[in-house]
Amino acid sequence: MNTRAAMSVPLWPLPMLAAVLPLAVGHVAWWLSVHAGLIPDCNLYWDGCVSISRAARYGLGNHLFRLVMLPCATVQVLCWVAAALWLRRHTPAGARLLPWLGLLAGLFLALYATFLGTDGRAYEAMRRYGISLYFAFTYFALLATLHALSQMGPKVPGYRSLLVVALGFMALGVASVTVRYTLSDPALLDRWENVLEWHLGLWLTAMFAVLAWRWWREGLRVTLV
């Protein structure tokens, strides 16, 4: 006779991992590269001496970054799938496109991490498009989540926080386009693009952290058999 035991576990650690892992591994990879003398030391959020990609492109930092970011892509996909199921409990329509948007974001993040540190124009293009499309589909997933939450009313816990994150994303996107078309000095342009990229990583962390807080407050759990 077969018996199966059911175990209920909280779901909030899933988005918390999605928030903490990229933030931590990006900074650890930068620290390793600095101490190996591969990149200059500076204030990443103001001096912008290196991009996230360059900070994790060489040596041990590159191996660590790729080792962590590939499973992190899976964690983020699972997080968006869980978010779609959570929203479906509260609204009839839920967020039907959310799992697919999350899957595309995860695939492009994995593509970026896989080819980080490789040489060649083709690999460089895959890295560039990989990270750009990752941010784009992540933003679309955030908008889909906000749309579903708006069906429950603007006073739903977490809605305003996620709306602030979405506006922050938009502001950084506008700033990025602005500096690209207004700054003629290549060094200054590179600096501000790097600065904006690191700040974008902070807003990405905040987005998943808000989901973790919302699920913790709701006591959301999943039953494993």
C-alpha positions, 0 to 999 in steps of 0.5 A, spaced: 500 500 500 502 506 497 502 512 502 503 519 500 505 525 506 503 532 504 507 537 507 505 545 507 511 550 506 511 558 506 511 560 499 514 567 500 522 564 500 521 563 493 520 571 491 525 572 496 530 568 493 529 571 486 530 578 490 537 576 494 540 571 489 542 576 483 543 582 488 548 578 492 552 574 486 553 581 482 556 584 488 560 578 490 562 577 483 564 585 483 568 584 489 572 578 487 574 581 480 576 588 484 581 584 488 583 580 483 585 586 479 581 585 473 577 591 474 577 598 477 574 599 484 569 605 485 562 606 487 558 602 483 552 607 484 555 613 482 562 612 479 559 607 474 566 605 472 564 598 470 557 595 468 554 589 471 556 584 465 563 587 466 564 586 473 562 578 472 565 577 466 572 575 468 576 570 473 572 566 479 567 572 479 565 569 472 564 562 474 560 564 480 556 569 477 554 563 472 553 558 477 548 562 481 544 566 475 542 559 471 538 556 477 536 563 479 533 564 472 529 558 474 527 561 481 524 567 477 520 563 472 517 559 478 516 565 482 512 568 476 508 561 475 506 562 483 504 569 482 499 567 476 496 562 481 496 566 487 492 572 483 487 567 480 485 565 487 483 573 487 480 575 480 477 570 475 481 572 470 488 572 474 494 574 469 493 569 464 500 571 460 504 572 466 507 564 466 509 565 459 512 572 460 516 569 466 518 564 462 521 568 457 524 572 462 527 566 465 530 564 458 533 570 456 536 571 463 539 564 462 541 566 455 545 572 458 548 568 463 550 562 459 554 567 454 557 572 459 565 572 459 565 569 452 568 572 446 566 574 439 560 578 436 555 573 435 556 571 443 556 579 444 549 580 441 546 574 445 549 577 451 546 584 449 539 582 447 539 576 452 539 582 458 535 587 454 529 582 453 530 579 460 529 586 463 523 587 458 519 581 459 520 582 467 517 589 466 511 586 462 510 581 467 510 586 473 505 590 469 501 584 468 501 583 475 499 590 477 493 589 472 490 583 475 491 586 482 488 593 480 481 588 479 481 588 486 482 595 488 488 600 489 488 599 496 490 591 496 496 590 500 502 591 495 499 594 489 502 601 491 509 598 492 509 594 486 506 601 482 512 605 485 517 599 482 514 600 476 514 607 475 521 607 478 523 602 472 520 607 467 524 612 470 530 609 469 528 607 462 527 614 460 533 616 463 537 611 459 534 613 453 535 620 454 543 620 456 544 615 450 541 621 445 544 627 449 551 625 451 556 626 446 562 624 450 563 616 450 566 616 457 561 620 460 555 616 456 558 609 459 559 612 466 551 613 466 549 607 463 553 603 468 550 607 473 543 606 471 544 599 470 546 598 477 540 602 480 535 598 475 538 591 479 536 595 485 529 596 483 528 589 480 530 586 487 525 591 490 520 588 486 521 581 488 522 583 495 515 586 495 512 580 492 515 576 498 512 581 503 505 580 500 505 573 500 508 572 507 503 577 510 497 573 507 500 567 509 501 564 502 503 556 503 504 551 498 502 543 499 507 538 497 506 531 496 
